[in-house]
Amino acid sequence: MVDYPAFGRHQPASHTIIHLSDPHFLAGGARHAGGADSQGNLEHTLAAVRRVDPHPSAIVVTGDLTDLGEPDAYRRLRTMLEPVGAELGCPVIWVAGNHDERPALRAALLDAEPNEDPVTGVWDLDGLRLIALDTSVPGWHHGDIDEAQRAWLAEVLQDAAPHGTLLAMHHPPLPAHVPLFDILELQHQDELADVIRGTDVRGILAGHLHYSSTGMFAGVPVSVASSTCYTMNLGRPAADVNGMDAAQSFQLVHVRPEVITHTVVPVAEAPTGDYFSERWLQGMAALSAEERLEVFSRKPARGRA
């Protein structure tokens, strides 16, 4: 990896996070009921993740890790993700979703006691704090963060982190484009907003919707990653949106002191131009800022009729 100077006003990101969501794995490598190849689609996604430069600070998977909460499905998912994290030198952070079962998740992914306790955690990623919340409700598909978990979060947020805090959760505190998803929305959002507002929380990473979406909650940007399994065909009328085995993606989260960006990365094999090659970048890095503007910004002279 080559360290390039800042070509614009912003310095390179201090942290890069890989944000995946909703793999919906099944035991035995079975396909999803809708026909999507959960395992094969994740394999394609991870091939793209391996090419991310610079290497990420963490891989965060925001819920619905499995479709039915089967222990074998969790083991298969772990077998796929953890070697990639080791290869890239970063932790894999698991977040519970409404399709997950807490006991099986805790035992198979965390080597923890298989009980119904919320799956939460705090990671210090070189000064960037990431907090995993558990919005799953055992026996239900809607989301919630109960009073005890909110009190725990408030205590953790009492002290600020050097680079601020990201929250990772499954159910996003946003309205959905698909009307029926609002039936399964996150409950007690006002109470959660009271905990977050005025703290060092700089962003919320979420899933659940199976399509990419952004919004604001309690003054904090929310970014929803699409599913690696199947997505939603938003080109249809909102009341008639259904799943499709296409347009899978993940997100790159770049953290800078002044801004955090969330970039959707399509998982697709397509012809790609090579105009901006490594050699081209090295040449630009060797120029002054004025020379770079002259080479890359100035329009060519055009004749007049």
C-alpha positions as CSV (number, residue, x, y, z in Angstrom):
1,M,0.0,0.0,0.0
2,V,1.3,3.4,-1.0
3,D,0.6,6.4,1.3
4,Y,-0.5,9.3,-0.9
5,P,-0.7,13.0,0.1
6,A,-4.0,14.6,0.5
7,F,-5.1,15.7,-3.0
8,G,-7.9,17.9,-1.6
9,R,-8.8,19.6,1.6
10,H,-9.4,16.4,3.6
11,Q,-6.7,14.2,5.1
12,P,-6.9,10.5,4.6
13,A,-9.3,8.7,6.8
14,S,-8.1,7.7,10.3
15,H,-10.3,4.6,10.2
16,T,-12.1,2.4,7.6
17,I,-14.9,0.2,8.6
18,I,-16.4,-2.6,6.4
19,H,-20.2,-2.6,7.0
20,L,-22.0,-5.8,6.0
21,S,-25.6,-6.8,6.8
22,D,-28.2,-9.5,6.7
23,P,-26.4,-12.6,5.3
24,H,-29.3,-14.8,6.4
25,F,-27.2,-18.0,6.5
26,L,-28.8,-21.4,6.7
27,A,-27.6,-24.8,8.0
28,G,-26.0,-27.1,5.5
29,G,-25.3,-24.2,3.1
30,A,-29.0,-24.3,2.0
31,R,-30.4,-21.5,-0.2
32,H,-32.7,-18.9,1.2
33,A,-36.4,-19.7,0.8
34,G,-36.6,-17.0,-1.8
35,G,-34.0,-18.7,-3.9
36,A,-30.9,-16.6,-3.1
37,D,-27.6,-18.3,-2.5
38,S,-26.8,-16.9,0.9
39,Q,-23.3,-18.5,1.1
40,G,-22.4,-18.0,-2.6
41,N,-23.4,-14.3,-2.5
42,L,-21.4,-13.7,0.7
43,E,-18.4,-15.4,-1.0
44,H,-18.6,-12.8,-3.8
45,T,-18.9,-10.0,-1.3
46,L,-15.9,-11.2,0.7
47,A,-13.8,-11.3,-2.5
48,A,-14.5,-7.6,-2.9
49,V,-13.9,-6.9,0.8
50,R,-10.4,-8.5,0.6
51,R,-9.5,-5.9,-2.0
52,V,-10.3,-2.9,0.2
53,D,-7.4,-0.5,0.6
54,P,-6.4,0.5,3.2
55,H,-7.1,-2.5,5.3
56,P,-10.1,-1.9,7.6
57,S,-10.2,-1.3,11.4
58,A,-13.1,-3.7,11.7
59,I,-15.7,-5.7,9.8
60,V,-19.2,-5.0,11.3
61,V,-22.1,-7.3,10.4
62,T,-25.4,-5.7,11.5
63,G,-27.7,-8.6,12.1
64,D,-29.8,-11.3,10.6
65,L,-26.6,-13.3,10.6
66,T,-28.7,-16.4,10.1
67,D,-32.2,-16.9,8.8
68,L,-33.5,-19.4,11.3
69,G,-30.9,-19.2,14.2
70,E,-29.4,-22.6,13.5
71,P,-26.1,-23.4,15.2
72,D,-24.6,-24.9,12.0
73,A,-25.5,-21.7,10.1
74,Y,-23.6,-19.6,12.7
75,R,-20.6,-21.9,12.5
76,R,-20.6,-21.7,8.7
77,L,-20.7,-17.9,8.8
78,R,-17.9,-17.8,11.4
79,T,-15.8,-20.1,9.2
80,M,-16.2,-17.6,6.3
81,L,-15.8,-14.3,8.1
82,E,-13.1,-14.8,10.7
83,P,-10.4,-15.9,8.3
84,V,-11.0,-12.7,6.3
85,G,-10.8,-10.6,9.5
86,A,-7.5,-12.4,10.4
87,E,-6.2,-11.8,6.8
88,L,-7.0,-8.1,7.0
89,G,-5.8,-7.8,10.6
90,C,-9.1,-6.6,12.1
91,P,-11.9,-7.9,14.4
92,V,-15.2,-9.2,13.1
93,I,-18.1,-7.6,15.1
94,W,-21.3,-9.5,15.2
95,V,-24.6,-7.8,15.8
96,A,-27.9,-9.6,16.6
97,G,-30.9,-9.2,14.3
98,N,-34.6,-10.3,14.5
99,H,-33.9,-13.6,12.6
100,D,-31.1,-14.5,15.1
101,E,-31.5,-16.6,18.2
102,R,-29.4,-15.2,21.1
103,P,-28.4,-18.5,22.7
104,A,-27.1,-20.1,19.5
105,L,-25.4,-16.8,18.4
106,R,-23.6,-16.4,21.7
107,A,-22.5,-20.0,21.8
108,A,-21.4,-20.4,18.1
109,L,-20.0,-17.0,17.4
110,L,-18.8,-15.6,20.7
111,D,-17.9,-18.9,22.6
112,A,-20.2,-17.5,25.4
113,E,-22.9,-18.9,27.6
114,P,-25.9,-19.7,25.5
115,N,-28.6,-17.5,27.1
116,E,-31.1,-14.9,26.2
117,D,-29.0,-11.9,27.4
118,P,-28.6,-9.1,24.8
119,V,-25.6,-9.4,22.6
120,T,-23.8,-6.2,23.2
121,G,-20.2,-5.1,23.3
122,V,-17.7,-2.2,23.2
123,W,-14.6,-2.1,21.0
124,D,-11.8,0.5,21.0
125,L,-10.5,0.7,17.4
126,D,-7.5,2.8,17.9
127,G,-9.5,5.6,19.6
128,L,-12.7,5.1,17.6
129,R,-15.3,3.5,19.9
130,L,-17.8,1.1,18.4
131,I,-20.7,-0.1,20.5
132,A,-22.9,-3.0,19.4
133,L,-26.5,-2.8,20.6
134,D,-29.0,-5.7,20.5
135,T,-32.4,-4.6,19.0
136,S,-33.7,-8.1,18.7
137,V,-36.7,-9.1,20.8
138,P,-36.8,-12.9,21.5
139,G,-39.8,-14.4,19.8
140,W,-40.6,-11.3,17.7
141,H,-39.4,-9.6,14.5
142,H,-39.9,-6.0,15.6
143,G,-37.0,-4.2,17.3
144,D,-36.5,-2.6,20.7
145,I,-33.8,-1.5,23.1
146,D,-35.1,-2.0,26.6
147,E,-34.6,0.3,29.6
148,A,-31.7,-1.8,31.0
149,Q,-29.8,-1.7,27.7
150,R,-30.4,2.0,27.3
151,A,-29.1,2.6,30.9
152,W,-26.0,0.6,30.0
153,L,-25.5,2.6,26.8
154,A,-25.9,5.9,28.7
155,E,-23.2,4.8,31.2
156,V,-20.8,3.9,28.4
157,L,-21.3,7.2,26.7
158,Q,-20.5,9.3,29.8
159,D,-16.9,9.5,28.7
160,A,-16.0,10.5,25.1
161,A,-13.7,8.6,22.9
162,P,-10.8,10.3,21.0
163,H,-12.3,9.7,17.6
164,G,-16.0,9.6,18.8
165,T,-18.4,6.7,18.8
166,L,-20.3,4.6,16.2
167,L,-23.3,2.6,17.2
168,A,-24.0,-0.7,15.4
169,M,-27.6,-2.1,15.6
170,H,-29.9,-4.1,13.4
171,H,-33.2,-2.2,13.3
172,P,-32.6,1.4,12.1
173,P,-34.3,4.3,13.8
174,L,-35.6,5.5,10.4
175,P,-38.9,5.2,8.5
176,A,-38.9,2.5,5.8
177,H,-39.6,2.9,2.1
178,V,-41.6,-0.4,2.2
179,P,-44.7,0.3,4.3
180,L,-44.9,-3.2,5.9
181,F,-41.3,-2.7,7.4
182,D,-42.7,0.0,9.7
183,I,-44.7,-2.8,11.5
184,L,-41.3,-4.2,12.4
185,E,-39.6,-0.9,13.3
186,L,-37.5,-0.1,16.3
187,Q,-39.7,0.8,19.3
188,H,-38.9,3.3,22.1
189,Q,-37.0,5.5,19.6
190,D,-37.7,8.7,21.6
191,E,-36.1,7.2,24.7
192,L,-33.1,6.1,22.7
193,A,-32.8,9.6,21.2
194,D,-32.6,11.0,24.8
195,V,-29.6,8.7,25.5
196,I,-27.7,9.6,22.3
197,R,-28.4,13.3,22.0
198,G,-25.4,15.4,23.1
199,T,-23.0,12.5,23.3
200,D,-20.0,11.8,21.1
201,V,-22.0,9.4,18.9
202,R,-21.1,10.3,15.3
203,G,-22.9,7.7,13.4
204,I,-25.3,4.7,13.5
205,L,-24.8,1.6,11.4
206,A,-27.8,-0.6,10.8
207,G,-29.4,-3.2,8.5
208,H,-32.8,-4.9,8.5
209,L,-34.2,-3.2,5.4
210,H,-32.2,-5.1,2.8
211,Y,-31.6,-1.9,0.9
212,S,-29.2,1.0,1.4
213,S,-30.7,4.0,3.1
214,T,-29.6,7.1,5.1
215,G,-31.2,9.6,7.4
216,M,-30.8,11.5,10.7
217,F,-31.8,10.4,14.2
218,A,-31.3,12.6,17.3
219,G,-28.9,14.7,15.2
220,V,-26.8,11.7,14.3
221,P,-26.5,10.3,10.7
222,V,-27.9,6.8,10.2
223,S,-26.6,4.5,7.4
224,V,-28.3,1.3,6.5
225,A,-26.4,-1.3,4.6
226,S,-28.1,-3.6,2.1
227,S,-28.2,-7.3,2.5
228,T,-25.5,-9.6,1.2
229,C,-28.2,-12.3,0.6
230,Y,-31.0,-10.6,-1.3
231,T,-32.1,-7.0,-1.8
232,M,-35.4,-5.2,-2.4
233,N,-36.6,-4.2,-5.8
234,L,-37.3,-0.5,-5.1
235,G,-38.1,0.2,-8.7
236,R,-41.6,-1.1,-8.1
237,P,-44.4,0.8,-6.3
238,A,-43.7,1.0,-2.6
239,A,-46.6,-1.2,-1.7
240,D,-45.5,-3.8,-4.1
241,V,-41.8,-4.0,-3.3
242,N,-40.4,-7.6,-3.1
243,G,-37.0,-9.2,-2.7
244,M,-34.7,-9.9,-5.6
245,D,-31.4,-11.8,-5.9
246,A,-29.5,-8.9,-7.4
247,A,-27.8,-5.6,-6.5
248,Q,-26.0,-6.9,-3.4
249,S,-23.6,-4.5,-1.8
250,F,-21.7,-3.5,1.3
251,Q,-20.5,-0.2,2.7
252,L,-17.2,1.4,3.3
253,V,-17.2,3.8,6.3
254,H,-14.4,6.3,6.3
255,V,-13.8,8.2,9.5
256,R,-12.1,11.6,9.5
257,P,-12.0,14.2,12.3
258,E,-14.5,16.5,10.5
259,V,-16.7,14.0,8.7
260,I,-17.7,10.4,8.3
261,T,-18.7,9.1,4.9
262,H,-20.6,5.9,4.0
263,T,-19.9,4.5,0.5
264,V,-22.0,1.8,-1.1
265,V,-19.9,-0.8,-2.9
266,P,-21.8,-2.9,-5.4
267,V,-20.8,-6.5,-5.6
268,A,-20.5,-7.0,-9.3
269,E,-18.1,-8.3,-11.9
270,A,-18.1,-5.7,-14.7
271,P,-15.7,-4.3,-17.3
272,T,-13.8,-1.5,-15.5
273,G,-11.6,1.2,-17.0
274,D,-8.0,1.5,-15.9
275,Y,-7.6,5.2,-16.4
276,F,-6.7,5.9,-12.8
277,S,-4.0,3.3,-12.2
278,E,-1.4,3.0,-9.5
279,R,1.1,4.4,-11.8
280,W,-1.2,7.4,-12.5
281,L,-1.6,8.0,-8.8
282,Q,2.1,7.9,-8.2
283,G,2.6,10.5,-10.9
284,M,0.0,12.8,-9.5
285,A,1.5,12.5,-6.0
286,A,4.8,13.7,-7.3
287,L,3.2,17.0,-8.6
288,S,2.5,20.1,-6.6
289,A,-1.2,21.1,-5.9
290,E,-1.0,23.7,-8.7
291,E,0.4,21.2,-11.2
292,R,-2.3,18.6,-10.3
293,L,-4.9,21.2,-11.0
294,E,-3.3,22.0,-14.4
295,V,-3.0,18.4,-15.4
296,F,-6.4,17.1,-14.1
297,S,-8.7,20.1,-13.8
298,R,-8.1,22.4,-16.8
299,K,-10.4,21.7,-19.7
300,P,-8.8,21.4,-23.1
301,A,-9.1,24.4,-25.4
302,R,-12.0,24.1,-27.8
303,G,-12.3,25.8,-31.2
304,R,-15.1,28.3,-31.8
305,A,-17.4,28.2,-34.8
